[in-house]
Amino acid sequence: MRKYYNIKQAAKILGVTPLTLRNWDKRGKLKPYRHPANNYRVYKTEQLELFLRRMEISREKNKSRKIDVYQI
């Protein structure tokens, strides 16, 4: 397994576009590391795994929510 992924590879793993990752970076949702030679965004394997776990937990919480609908 790789230690670092570039933005395109990380986006594919997470099932989003590279633009989404850039937006998440701006909002602080998923902070990339920077490659020292070219300053490109790179993501650690552990970082992506943790983020995927958090997304899964969030989905599970949303599944258990119940919404009451009232007719007037």
Contact map, one row per residue, 1 for C-alpha under 8 A:
111000000000000000000000000000000000000000000000000000000000000000000000
111110000000000000000000000000000000000000001000000000000000000000000000
111110000000000000000000000000000000000000011000000000000000000000000000
011111000000000000000000000000000000000001111000000000000000000000000000
011111111100000000000000000000000000000001111000000000000000000000000000
000111111100000000000000000000000000000111100000000000000000000000000000
000011111110000001001000000000000000000011100000000000000000000000000000
000011111111000011000000000000000000000000000000000000000000000000000000
000011111111100000000000000000000000000000000000000000000000000000000000
000011111111110001000000000000000000000000100001000000000000000000000000
000000111111111111011000000000000000000000000000000000000000000000000000
000000011111111110000000000000000000000000000000000000000000000000000000
000000001111111100000000000000000000000000000000000000000000000000000000
000000000111111100000000000000000000000000000001000100000000000000000000
000000000011111110000000000000000000000000000000000000000000000000000000
000000000011111111011000000000000000000000000000000000000000000000000000
000000010011001111111000000000000000000000000000000000000000000000000000
000000110110000111111100000000000000000000000000000000000000000000000000
000000000000000011111110000000000000000000000000000000000000000000000000
000000000010000111111111000000000000000000000000000000000000000000000000
000000100010000111111111100001000000000000000000000000000000000000000000
000000000000000001111111110000000000000000000000000000000000000000000000
000000000000000000111111111000000000000000000000000000000000000000000000
000000000000000000011111111111100000000000000000000000000000000000000000
000000000000000000001111111111110000000000000000000000000000000000000000
000000000000000000000111111110000000000000000000000000000000000000000000
000000000000000000000011111110000000000000000000000000000000000000000000
000000000000000000000001111111100000000000000000000000000000000000000000
000000000000000000000001111111100000000000000000000000000000000000000000
000000000000000000001001100111110000000000000000001000000000000000000000
000000000000000000000001100111111000000000000000000000000000000000000000
000000000000000000000000100001111100000011110000000000000000000000000000
000000000000000000000000000000111110000011110000000000000000000000000000
000000000000000000000000000000011111001111000000000000000000000000000000
000000000000000000000000000000001111111111000000000000000000000000000000
000000000000000000000000000000000111111000000000000000000000000000000000
000000000000000000000000000000000011111000000000000000000000000000000000
000000000000000000000000000000000011111100000000000000000000000000000000
000000000000000000000000000000000111111110000000000000000000000000000000
000001000000000000000000000000000110011111000000000000000000000000000000
000001100000000000000000000000011110001111100000000000000000000000000000
000111100000000000000000000000011110000111110000000000000000000000000000
000111100100000000000000000000011000000011111011000000000000000000000000
001110000000000000000000000000011000000001111111000000000000000000000000
011110000000000000000000000000000000000000111111100000000000000000000000
000000000000000000000000000000000000000000011111110000000000000000000000
000000000000000000000000000000000000000000111111111000000000000000000000
000000000100010000000000000000000000000000111111111100000000000000000000
000000000000000000000000000000000000000000001111111110000000000000000000
000000000000000000000000000000000000000000000111111111000000000000000000
000000000000000000000000000001000000000000000011111111100000000000000000
000000000000010000000000000000000000000000000001111111110000000000000000
000000000000000000000000000000000000000000000000111111111000000000000000
000000000000000000000000000000000000000000000000011111111100000000000000
000000000000000000000000000000000000000000000000001111111110000000000000
000000000000000000000000000000000000000000000000000111111111000000000000
000000000000000000000000000000000000000000000000000011111111100000000000
000000000000000000000000000000000000000000000000000001111111110000000000
000000000000000000000000000000000000000000000000000000111111111000000000
000000000000000000000000000000000000000000000000000000011111111100000000
000000000000000000000000000000000000000000000000000000001111111110000000
000000000000000000000000000000000000000000000000000000000111111110000000
000000000000000000000000000000000000000000000000000000000011111110000000
000000000000000000000000000000000000000000000000000000000001111111000000
000000000000000000000000000000000000000000000000000000000000111111100000
000000000000000000000000000000000000000000000000000000000000000111110000
000000000000000000000000000000000000000000000000000000000000000011111000
000000000000000000000000000000000000000000000000000000000000000001111100
000000000000000000000000000000000000000000000000000000000000000000111110
000000000000000000000000000000000000000000000000000000000000000000011111
000000000000000000000000000000000000000000000000000000000000000000001111
000000000000000000000000000000000000000000000000000000000000000000000111
